[in-house]
Amino acid sequence: MTRVMVERESGGKIVAFSVEGHAGFAKHGSDIVCAAVSVLAQTAVLGLTQVLGAAAAVRQEDGLLACRLPAEMKPEDRRGADLILETMLAGLKDISGQYPRHVVLLESHE
């Protein structure tokens, strides 16, 4: 099962997320659920770091992708990050709803 954790600040903005594990929908290399979750998370990281230029802390290992935004961001960069992260989350919620035995999505608030 893939576990997605989204961390929000007290104001409700996403400050970090992690994706861990493998969905187990199909054999390794053919798992469309795992691939969909991975694409959404990796694209969000690329949007934050390459398009927006945010100095996000990113950790990637086999079966793990974690990303945390910097504590301080310019307001316009924060707005861009919000759009990227909320879009990622909308896609992950959709996948989790369609494949609840393979993807669990958890949100925490500071």
Backbone hydrogen bonds, N-H to C=O, Kabsch-Sander energy under -0.5 kcal/mol:
donor,donor_aa,acceptor,acceptor_aa,energy
2,T,102,H,-3.1
3,R,20,E,-3.2
4,V,2,T,-0.5
4,V,104,V,-3.0
5,M,3,R,-0.5
5,M,18,S,-2.6
6,V,106,L,-2.8
7,E,16,A,-2.9
8,R,6,V,-0.5
8,R,108,S,-3.1
9,E,13,K,-2.9
12,G,9,E,-2.0
15,V,7,E,-3.0
16,A,7,E,-1.5
17,F,67,C,-2.4
18,S,5,M,-2.2
19,V,65,L,-2.6
20,E,3,R,-2.4
21,G,63,G,-2.7
30,S,27,K,-2.5
32,I,30,S,-1.0
35,A,31,D,-2.2
36,A,32,I,-2.3
37,V,33,V,-2.3
38,S,34,C,-2.5
39,V,35,A,-2.6
40,L,36,A,-2.1
41,A,37,V,-2.3
42,Q,38,S,-3.0
43,T,39,V,-2.4
44,A,40,L,-2.0
45,V,41,A,-2.1
46,L,42,Q,-2.3
47,G,43,T,-2.7
48,L,44,A,-2.5
49,T,45,V,-2.9
50,Q,46,L,-2.4
51,V,46,L,-1.5
52,L,47,G,-2.7
54,A,48,L,-2.9
56,A,54,A,-1.5
57,A,68,R,-2.8
58,V,56,A,-0.7
59,R,66,A,-2.7
61,E,64,L,-2.3
64,L,61,E,-2.2
65,L,19,V,-2.1
66,A,59,R,-2.8
67,C,17,F,-2.8
68,R,57,A,-2.2
69,L,15,V,-2.7
78,R,74,K,-2.6
79,R,75,P,-2.1
80,G,76,E,-1.7
81,A,77,D,-2.7
82,D,78,R,-2.5
83,L,79,R,-2.0
84,I,80,G,-2.3
85,L,81,A,-2.9
86,E,82,D,-2.7
87,T,83,L,-1.8
88,M,84,I,-2.2
89,L,85,L,-2.5
90,A,86,E,-2.1
91,G,87,T,-2.0
92,L,88,M,-2.4
93,K,89,L,-2.7
94,D,90,A,-1.8
95,I,91,G,-2.2
96,S,92,L,-2.8
97,G,93,K,-2.2
98,Q,94,D,-1.8
99,Y,95,I,-2.4
102,H,99,Y,-1.9
103,V,99,Y,-1.9
104,V,2,T,-2.8
106,L,4,V,-3.1
108,S,6,V,-2.8
110,E,8,R,-2.3
